[in-house]
Amino acid sequence: MSEYMKIASVSDLPPGQGKVVAVQGREIALFNLNGSFCAIDNTCTHAGGPLGEGMLEGEEVECPWHGARFNVKTGAVCNPPADEGVTAYKVRVNGSDIEIEL
């Protein structure tokens, strides 16, 4: 059974930024798209780069290692060299808490 877990506070993440959070042994890349929060696996499927440290442009994040791009809402690959997407998580805001469904 899935449940929502707090991973950050709204004030922790300014618009247009990303950060890496650890929850239940996973690294999650969390992004703020102008007040709408998105979460995907932090590990690039190409070579394991940290997506949460990548440059966010619109709804896409660029892996800082080799430039693969992923949609932060869906986890889909938008640009090679990655050829496989990452897991996207359901996110909700509960008061000032950002929560994801695991």
C-alpha positions as CSV (number, residue, x, y, z in Angstrom):
1,M,0.0,0.0,0.0
2,S,1.4,3.4,-1.0
3,E,1.5,6.3,1.4
4,Y,2.6,10.0,1.2
5,M,5.7,11.0,3.0
6,K,7.1,14.5,3.7
7,I,10.3,15.1,1.9
8,A,10.8,18.9,2.2
9,S,9.1,22.2,3.0
10,V,7.9,24.6,0.4
11,S,10.3,27.2,1.7
12,D,13.3,24.8,1.1
13,L,13.0,25.0,-2.7
14,P,12.8,28.3,-4.7
15,P,11.0,28.4,-8.1
16,G,13.2,27.1,-10.9
17,Q,15.4,25.1,-8.6
18,G,16.0,21.4,-7.9
19,K,17.4,19.5,-4.9
20,V,18.2,16.0,-3.9
21,V,16.4,14.4,-1.0
22,A,16.8,10.9,0.5
23,V,13.8,9.0,1.5
24,Q,13.5,5.3,2.4
25,G,16.9,4.5,0.9
26,R,16.2,6.3,-2.4
27,E,17.6,9.5,-3.8
28,I,14.8,11.6,-5.2
29,A,15.3,14.7,-7.4
30,L,12.7,17.3,-6.4
31,F,12.0,20.4,-8.6
32,N,9.9,23.6,-8.2
33,L,8.2,24.6,-11.4
34,N,7.0,28.0,-10.3
35,G,5.1,26.6,-7.4
36,S,4.3,23.2,-8.8
37,F,6.5,20.5,-7.4
38,C,7.7,17.4,-9.3
39,A,9.8,14.5,-8.2
40,I,11.8,11.9,-10.2
41,D,14.5,9.4,-9.5
42,N,17.8,11.2,-9.0
43,T,19.9,8.8,-11.1
44,C,20.3,9.3,-14.8
45,T,19.7,6.0,-16.8
46,H,22.6,6.7,-19.1
47,A,25.6,6.8,-16.7
48,G,24.1,7.4,-13.2
49,G,24.5,11.2,-13.1
50,P,22.7,13.2,-10.3
51,L,19.6,14.7,-12.0
52,G,18.8,16.8,-9.0
53,E,22.0,18.8,-9.6
54,G,21.2,19.4,-13.3
55,M,20.0,22.6,-15.0
56,L,16.2,23.0,-15.1
57,E,14.7,24.5,-18.2
58,G,10.9,24.6,-18.4
59,E,9.8,21.0,-17.6
60,E,13.1,19.4,-18.4
61,V,16.2,18.8,-16.4
62,E,19.6,18.2,-18.0
63,C,21.9,15.6,-16.5
64,P,25.1,17.4,-15.5
65,W,27.3,14.5,-16.6
66,H,26.5,13.9,-20.3
67,G,23.5,16.2,-21.2
68,A,20.6,13.7,-21.3
69,R,17.4,15.5,-20.7
70,F,14.3,14.2,-18.8
71,N,10.8,15.6,-18.3
72,V,10.5,16.3,-14.5
73,K,6.7,15.7,-14.6
74,T,6.7,12.3,-16.3
75,G,10.3,11.0,-16.1
76,A,10.4,10.5,-19.9
77,V,13.6,10.9,-21.8
78,C,13.6,14.1,-23.9
79,N,17.2,13.9,-25.3
80,P,19.9,11.3,-25.6
81,P,22.3,9.8,-24.6
82,A,19.9,8.3,-22.2
83,D,17.4,5.9,-23.9
84,E,15.3,5.0,-20.9
85,G,13.2,7.2,-18.6
86,V,13.2,7.5,-14.8
87,T,10.4,6.9,-12.3
88,A,8.2,10.0,-11.6
89,Y,6.5,10.3,-8.3
90,K,3.1,11.8,-7.3
91,V,3.7,15.0,-5.3
92,R,1.3,17.0,-3.2
93,V,1.6,20.0,-1.0
94,N,0.1,19.6,2.5
95,G,0.2,23.0,4.2
96,S,3.9,23.9,4.0
97,D,5.0,20.3,3.5
98,I,6.0,18.7,0.2
99,E,5.0,15.1,0.2
100,I,5.5,12.3,-2.3
101,E,3.7,9.0,-2.7
102,L,5.8,5.9,-2.2
